[in-house]
């Protein structure tokens, strides 16, 4: 599983497992457990391009990022790593 260190969020790391551009698994270290568990359930089996277009730019409170936003960067980095 590819590990991505986040910046600016309560979640400190995101683990990503892809099959091509399809999300096979994702895990979060830290953050709001219930929300991140729901995000995981919603994105499994989806194409990373679809998820990036939906979640990129999402913010949390006064921050200019969020766990969902950071997930989009993790997905891009995991894809680049495997190719």
N, C-alpha and C positions, 0 to 999 in steps of 0.2 A: 504494500500500500504506500502510495506517495504521501509524504507529509509536508504540509505547508504551514509556516509560522505566520500568524496573522499580525496585523498592526492596528492599533486603535480600537480594539474590541475586547470584551470580557472573555471571549473564546480565544485561547492562546494558540491552538493548533487545529488544523483540519486535515484529516486523512481522506484520501481519494483513491478509489480503484475504478479504472475505466476498462472497457472493452471497445477499443476504437474510440468513438465519440459517445458511447453509451455509458451511463453511470451505473456501475455494478454495486458499489458500496461507498459510503461516506461516514466519517465519524468526526466528532467534535470533542475537544478537550476544553472544559470550562464553558462559560456562557449559560444561557437560560435553557435548562435541560428540556423542558416541555416544548418550547418553541423549536429548538434544534432537532428534537426527535420528530416533530411534525414535518419540518423541512425535509429531513432525510426520507421519510415515508413518501412525501409528495414527489421527490425528484428521482428516486430509484427507477431505472429502466428508461429514463428520458435522455435525449441527446443534449450534450453540453451547450450547443449553440442556443437551443430553446431556453434552457435555464439561465444562461448568461444574459440573454435579451430580457428575460423577465425580472431578474434580481439585481442586475448591475445598477449602481447608483442609489440603492435603498439605504436610508440612513437610520440611525438610532439616537433618539433624544437630541442632544446638541452636537453630536459627533458628525463628521462628514463621511462616515462609513458605518457598516453594521456587520454582523456575522454573515448575513445573507450576501451582502456586497463582497465581503472577503472570500466567501465561497466561490464567487465567480472567478476571482483571481487564482484560487486554488485549482479550479477546474482547468483553466488555461495552462497553468504551470504543469499540471499532471499530464495533460495532453502533449505538451511540448517535450516533456521528459520521456514519454514513451515513443516518440517519433524521431 
